[in-house]
Amino acid sequence: MLSAIAGRMPAELVASKSGLPLDSVLSFAQSLKEKGLISLSQQSSQNIALTAEGRRFAEQGLPELRVLACALSGKPISSLSQEEKAIGLPWAAKNGWVKIERGALVAQLASPPAYPQQQALKAVLSGQAASAESLELLSKRKLAVETTSRQFFLEKTGKKYDEAAQEESAVNAISREMLLSGAWKSAQLRPYDVSAPAETPFPAKRHAISRLQKKIARIFTDMGFEQMEGPETQSSFWNFDALFQPQDHPARELADTFYLKGESPLPLDASLVAKVKREHEKSWGGSWLEKNARKTVLRTHTTALSARYLHEKCQGKAPKKYFAIGKVYRNEATDYKHLAEFFQVEGIVVWEGATFRDLLGCLKEFYRKLGFTKIRFQPSYFPYTEPSLEISVFFEKKQQWLELGGAGIFRPEVSIPLCGRYPVLAWGLSLERPLMLLNEMDDIRAFYKSNVGWIRKQKV
């Protein structure tokens, strides 16, 4: 390897000329440096790279510029894409480019401005320089990321190899025999430089969401809960009707729910279907239609599992405690705090002696074990629980309370037709949001981007 070095050379070039792996070159280089035969230096550089979204905006234009273009051409708000509504419209309004008057999009500029953020995107894409202020904005919007690259350089000194060999003979490398015999105590040993440069190891890691799922499962298991499992496709009967949501409820519309082709069978227990039908027609009025209950959906909540387990596992008088961690689907636009598919943490406690205080105690203990000490409960409303509450935790970094889920006691119209029991404590909690807080993140979409660098930085 020493003969491959000519002047000051990058370690990668030495590896190429010598035919050795880069790790071996760096290891040999450190040994040669200790002998005084070469000098070894390191050079770090900061680089800016666009994310996938940033590259797309560099080519297609930022959403706010597209919103302004629509306003200048007189197009209605309905012509905007979901991305332009969710991202572009707030930015265009914040910049003072557009406003909404009587439901119409009105431009406040005569022509598109020279927008520093768009110019910075194009500059980074083409490898040119951009202003620090613009790059900081792109970084905050998750359109660009800063990366650090390290390069090692090798250079021969004037020292000859035979001189180094004579010095080397005067010292010893520690061996197994020396350790066993104790000879190392009086030997003159070669010094080791523990700060020597080396390639960063990247061990295999589970994704942060997978690790949190295992932790949550362990917490509930330690608290005496059993895990519920079930398919992600459900009939509207289990997803809505069994949970006392009326068949004309807005949440059932296409705007909120992903419907699939084909029908799903109703439960084999005809008496259950009759009980649910009776409760709907008695309390909500109108007729209850089986064809609506047969519609197939991607489940909008894991509470559909709770409904099935109440009917199938919780008949009788024995107390039961179940939890579930599963993916749910909502037909809505994605942004920094919303996703069309995400994980929900579900739980039920079936026990005639349970009280609202027991519900608060379960939730407080769960979040304490998860690492949150400041927990707040606030009254709320959900269609199938009464009373209902929202759970919030205090985020120290931002000094504010953040809502993480909902809970309550199933209404008698839900639990009595399903299992003939009351009360049943229930909750549905977010999985991604507490993970964002624990990792000090501000964009929920970051979990699902192909960003190996982010995964490598996560603590094991």
HUMO-V727510 format. One record per residue. N is the residue number from 1. PHI is phi in radians with two decimals (NA if undefined). PSI is psi in radians with two decimals (NA if undefined). NEAR is the number of other C-alpha atoms within 10 Angstrom. Layout:
N,PHI,PSI,NEAR
N,PHI,PSI,NEAR
This chain:
1,NA,-0.64,15
2,-1.03,-0.67,17
3,-1.21,-0.31,9
4,-1.41,-0.23,14
5,-1.51,2.16,19
6,-2.30,1.77,11
7,1.31,-2.85,11
8,-1.44,2.06,14
9,-2.30,2.53,16
10,-1.13,2.56,18
11,-1.05,-0.61,23
12,-1.07,-0.68,19
13,-1.22,-0.67,15
14,-1.09,-0.71,23
15,-1.08,-0.71,19
16,-1.16,-0.75,13
17,-1.26,-0.58,13
18,-1.58,-0.25,16
19,1.33,0.32,12
20,-1.79,2.66,14
21,-1.11,2.66,12
22,-1.06,-0.69,18
23,-1.04,-0.70,15
24,-1.19,-0.70,13
25,-1.03,-0.80,22
26,-1.16,-0.64,24
27,-1.16,-0.82,15
28,-1.14,-0.64,14
29,-1.10,-0.69,24
30,-1.11,-0.69,22
31,-1.13,-0.74,16
32,-1.17,-0.59,19
33,-1.12,-0.73,18
34,-1.10,-0.50,18
35,-1.46,-0.12,18
36,1.43,0.24,17
37,-1.48,-0.48,21
38,-2.44,2.87,21
39,-1.87,2.55,17
40,-2.23,2.12,22
41,-2.24,2.82,14
42,-2.21,2.45,12
43,-2.28,2.20,10
44,-1.88,2.56,10
45,-2.47,2.54,9
46,-1.73,2.32,9
47,-2.22,2.64,11
48,-1.94,2.25,17
49,-2.26,2.53,17
50,-1.41,2.51,21
51,-1.32,3.03,18
52,-1.04,-0.71,15
53,-1.17,-0.68,14
54,-1.11,-0.72,25
55,-1.11,-0.68,18
56,-1.16,-0.72,14
57,-1.21,-0.54,17
58,-1.12,-0.61,21
59,-1.52,-0.69,12
60,-1.67,-0.30,11
61,1.75,2.51,16
62,-1.10,2.59,21
63,-0.98,-0.63,22
64,-1.18,-0.58,23
65,-1.20,-0.62,21
66,-1.20,-0.62,19
67,-1.13,-0.75,29
68,-1.09,-0.70,28
69,-1.08,-0.70,15
70,-1.12,-0.72,18
71,-1.13,-0.72,23
72,-1.15,-0.53,19
73,-1.59,0.04,11
74,1.39,0.32,13
75,-1.35,2.61,16
76,-1.35,2.91,13
77,-1.07,-0.58,18
78,-1.10,-0.33,11
79,-1.40,-0.20,11
80,-1.29,2.54,18
81,-1.32,2.93,15
82,-1.04,-0.68,14
83,-1.12,-0.73,14
84,-1.18,-0.60,20
85,-1.25,-0.80,18
86,-1.32,-0.64,16
87,-1.93,-0.86,18
88,-1.20,-0.76,21
89,-1.08,-0.82,25
90,-1.06,-0.69,17
91,-1.21,-0.73,19
92,-1.11,-0.70,21
93,-1.19,-0.70,17
94,-1.09,-0.65,12
95,-1.33,-0.13,11
96,1.36,0.37,12
97,-1.49,-0.62,23
98,-2.39,2.85,22
99,-2.59,2.85,19
100,-1.91,2.12,13
101,-2.15,2.07,8
102,0.93,0.71,7
103,1.39,0.05,10
104,-1.89,2.63,14
105,-1.53,2.10,21
106,-2.10,2.18,21
107,-1.35,2.46,23
108,-1.85,0.02,16
109,-2.17,2.68,13
110,-1.45,-0.38,9
111,-2.73,2.81,11
112,-1.07,2.41,13
113,-1.46,2.94,10
114,-1.37,1.83,8
115,-1.70,1.98,11
116,-0.98,-0.63,15
117,-1.15,-0.71,19
118,-1.18,-0.69,18
119,-1.11,-0.68,16
120,-1.16,-0.69,23
121,-1.03,-0.82,28
122,-1.15,-0.64,21
123,-1.14,-0.81,15
124,-1.12,-0.69,20
125,-1.10,-0.61,17
126,-1.66,0.07,9
127,1.41,0.31,11
128,-1.71,2.97,10
129,-1.41,2.63,13
130,-2.39,2.79,17
131,-1.16,2.58,12
132,-1.09,-0.63,10
133,-1.13,-0.75,12
134,-1.17,-0.70,17
135,-1.13,-0.63,22
136,-1.13,-0.70,16
137,-1.12,-0.75,15
138,-1.08,-0.68,20
139,-1.15,-0.73,18
140,-1.12,-0.57,13
141,-1.50,0.10,14
142,1.07,0.54,19
143,-1.71,-0.27,21
144,-2.53,2.62,23
145,-2.27,2.57,17
146,-1.68,2.27,12
147,-2.11,2.65,11
148,-1.98,2.23,9
149,-2.03,2.49,9
150,-2.07,2.46,10
151,-2.36,2.39,12
152,-1.83,2.46,16
153,-2.13,2.41,19
154,-2.04,2.49,26
155,-2.63,2.35,19
156,-1.20,2.59,20
157,-1.77,-3.11,12
158,-1.44,-0.03,8
159,-1.31,2.47,12
160,-1.59,2.75,12
161,-1.15,-0.67,13
162,-1.20,-0.54,9
163,-1.12,-0.77,12
164,-1.13,-0.60,15
165,-1.16,-0.69,11
166,-1.11,-0.73,10
167,-1.15,-0.65,10
168,-1.13,-0.60,15
169,-1.18,-0.34,10
170,-1.42,-0.20,10
171,-2.17,2.89,13
172,-2.14,2.60,13
173,-1.58,2.40,14
174,-1.15,2.45,15
175,-2.26,2.97,10
176,-1.10,-0.70,9
177,-1.11,-0.70,10
178,-1.13,-0.65,13
179,-1.17,-0.72,11
180,-1.21,-0.67,9
181,-1.51,-0.30,9
182,1.50,0.11,11
183,-1.16,-0.34,13
184,-1.13,-0.36,17
185,-1.16,-0.56,10
186,-1.92,0.01,7
187,-1.43,2.67,13
188,-1.57,1.89,13
189,-1.77,2.61,14
190,-1.20,2.28,14
191,-1.24,2.54,11
192,-1.95,2.35,11
193,-1.71,1.78,10
194,-1.28,-0.21,6
195,-1.67,0.18,6
196,-1.06,2.46,13
197,-1.15,2.52,15
198,-2.69,2.82,14
199,-1.19,2.45,10
200,-1.25,2.18,7
201,-1.35,2.51,7
202,-2.16,1.49,8
203,-1.20,2.76,7
204,-1.13,2.45,9
205,-2.36,2.57,13
206,-1.35,2.60,12
207,-1.09,2.60,14
208,-1.00,-0.64,16
209,-1.17,-0.71,15
210,-1.10,-0.71,10
211,-1.15,-0.69,13
212,-1.21,-0.62,17
213,-1.03,-0.78,17
214,-1.13,-0.68,11
215,-1.16,-0.77,14
216,-1.11,-0.75,20
217,-1.05,-0.70,19
218,-1.16,-0.69,13
219,-1.08,-0.86,17
220,-1.19,-0.65,21
221,-1.09,-0.73,15
222,-1.10,-0.47,10
223,-1.53,0.08,13
224,1.61,0.26,12
225,-1.57,2.66,19
226,-1.83,2.65,15
227,-1.60,2.39,14
228,-1.68,2.55,18
229,-2.42,2.66,13
230,-3.12,2.93,14
231,-1.23,2.71,12
232,-1.40,-0.33,17
233,-1.66,2.37,19
234,-2.41,2.77,24
235,-1.36,2.71,24
236,-1.08,-0.42,29
237,-1.04,-0.91,28
238,-1.32,-0.60,23
239,-1.33,-0.55,28
240,-2.22,-1.01,25
241,-1.08,-0.78,23
242,-1.15,-0.31,29
243,-1.75,0.32,25
244,1.09,0.56,25
245,-1.62,2.12,21
246,-1.05,2.68,20
247,-1.23,-0.23,21
248,-1.84,0.34,11
249,-1.19,2.40,10
250,-0.99,-0.50,12
251,-1.14,-0.30,15
252,-1.48,-0.19,19
253,-1.18,2.83,13
254,-1.04,-0.42,12
255,-1.11,-0.39,11
256,-2.09,-0.30,15
257,-2.19,2.48,19
258,-1.61,1.91,19
259,-1.63,2.52,19
260,-1.95,2.77,14
261,-1.21,2.61,8
262,1.56,2.88,9
263,-1.89,2.75,16
264,-1.95,2.55,18
265,-1.23,2.62,14
266,-1.35,2.84,18
267,-0.98,2.57,14
268,-1.15,-0.45,8
269,-1.33,1.72,9
270,-1.12,-0.51,9
271,-1.16,-0.59,11
272,-1.12,-0.83,17
273,-1.03,-0.73,19
274,-1.13,-0.69,12
275,-1.12,-0.78,15
276,-1.11,-0.76,22
277,-1.04,-0.78,20
278,-1.09,-0.75,17
279,-1.11,-0.72,19
280,-1.12,-0.85,21
281,-1.23,-0.52,13
282,-1.29,-0.78,11
283,-1.63,-0.61,11
284,-1.71,-0.37,15
285,1.41,2.93,11
286,1.35,-3.03,11
287,-1.76,2.56,12
288,-1.82,2.17,19
289,-1.86,2.26,10
290,-1.11,-0.60,14
291,-1.09,-0.58,12
292,-1.25,-0.62,16
293,-1.26,-0.36,23
294,-1.46,-0.18,19
295,-1.06,2.48,20
296,-1.70,2.33,22
297,-2.33,2.74,24
298,-1.36,2.18,22
299,-0.97,2.38,26
300,-1.58,-0.16,26
301,-2.83,2.71,22
302,-1.38,0.00,29
303,-1.12,-0.36,26
304,-1.04,-0.60,25
305,-1.16,-0.72,24
306,-1.05,-0.71,27
307,-1.06,-0.81,22
308,-1.14,-0.74,19
309,-1.20,-0.59,19
310,-1.04,-0.74,24
311,-1.32,-0.69,18
312,-1.57,-0.47,11
313,-2.09,-0.20,11
314,-2.04,0.37,19
315,-1.25,2.68,16
316,1.67,-2.81,9
317,-1.98,-0.15,12
318,-1.17,2.34,9
319,-1.10,2.51,13
320,-2.38,2.54,17
321,-2.39,2.18,21
322,-2.30,2.65,21
323,-2.41,2.81,26
324,-2.57,2.59,25
325,-2.23,1.94,22
326,-2.62,2.84,21
327,-1.48,2.43,18
328,-2.25,2.88,19
329,-2.33,2.33,22
330,-2.31,2.31,21
331,-1.44,1.38,17
332,-2.53,2.81,16
333,-1.20,2.55,13
334,-1.61,2.51,17
335,-2.63,-2.84,15
336,-1.16,-0.27,14
337,-2.28,0.14,12
338,-2.32,2.51,15
339,-2.32,2.69,19
340,-1.35,-0.42,16
341,-2.39,2.36,15
342,-2.75,3.04,18
343,-1.72,2.54,20
344,-2.22,2.50,23
345,-1.86,2.02,22
346,-1.88,2.65,26
347,-2.76,2.53,27
348,-2.44,2.58,26
349,-2.21,2.06,22
350,-1.89,1.87,23
351,-2.88,2.18,18
352,-1.10,-0.40,13
353,-1.55,0.01,10
354,-1.21,2.57,16
355,-2.24,2.97,14
356,-1.06,-0.56,14
357,-1.15,-0.64,8
358,-1.09,-0.67,13
359,-1.06,-0.83,19
360,-1.09,-0.67,18
361,-1.15,-0.72,11
362,-1.08,-0.80,16
363,-1.18,-0.72,18
364,-1.11,-0.73,19
365,-1.16,-0.69,17
366,-1.06,-0.87,16
367,-1.23,-0.51,19
368,-1.11,-0.79,13
369,-1.16,-0.46,14
370,-1.38,-0.28,16
371,2.04,0.15,11
372,-1.87,2.30,17
373,-1.82,-0.52,14
374,-1.76,1.92,14
375,-2.19,2.41,18
376,-2.27,2.44,16
377,-2.00,2.34,17
378,-2.26,2.49,11
379,-1.05,2.53,12
380,-2.64,-3.00,15
381,-2.36,2.32,14
382,-2.39,2.57,15
383,-1.06,-0.51,13
384,-2.00,0.15,22
385,-2.24,2.55,25
386,-2.82,2.02,15
387,-1.28,2.88,15
388,-2.25,2.74,22
389,-2.61,2.82,21
390,-1.95,2.52,20
391,-1.87,2.28,23
392,-2.23,2.63,19
393,-2.15,2.72,19
394,-1.57,2.16,17
395,-1.68,1.86,18
396,-1.04,-0.71,11
397,-1.05,-0.75,8
398,-1.71,-0.03,10
399,0.90,0.87,8
400,-2.65,2.79,10
401,-1.51,2.40,15
402,-2.22,2.27,17
403,-1.34,2.32,18
404,-2.11,-0.08,16
405,2.92,3.13,18
406,-2.23,2.77,23
407,-2.75,3.02,28
408,2.93,-2.91,25
409,-1.92,2.19,25
410,-0.93,2.37,25
411,-1.09,2.62,20
412,-0.99,-0.53,19
413,-1.14,-0.31,21
414,-1.63,-0.97,25
415,-1.37,-0.60,25
416,-1.19,-0.80,18
417,-1.09,-0.56,22
418,-1.36,-0.76,23
419,-2.46,0.03,21
420,1.22,0.44,17
421,-2.30,2.64,19
422,-2.77,2.41,19
423,-1.57,2.87,20
424,-2.26,2.03,27
425,-1.35,2.47,24
426,-2.59,2.63,24
427,-2.65,2.70,27
428,-2.36,2.01,22
429,-2.08,2.68,22
430,-1.35,2.54,17
431,-1.74,-0.74,21
432,-1.23,-0.63,22
433,-1.12,-0.83,21
434,-1.11,-0.54,22
435,-1.16,-0.64,17
436,-1.06,-0.76,16
437,-1.16,-0.76,18
438,-1.14,-0.48,13
439,-1.82,0.14,12
440,0.93,0.86,13
441,-1.87,2.72,13
442,-2.20,0.24,14
443,-2.46,2.00,16
444,-1.18,-0.39,19
445,-1.23,-0.33,15
446,-1.07,-0.46,14
447,-1.13,-0.47,17
448,-1.95,0.22,11
449,-1.60,2.64,12
450,-1.40,1.34,11
451,-2.14,1.57,12
452,-1.11,-0.60,8
453,-1.04,-0.69,9
454,-1.15,-0.74,11
455,-1.12,-0.69,16
456,-1.13,-0.49,16
457,-1.43,-0.25,9
458,-1.23,2.49,12
459,-1.23,2.48,8
460,-1.32,NA,12
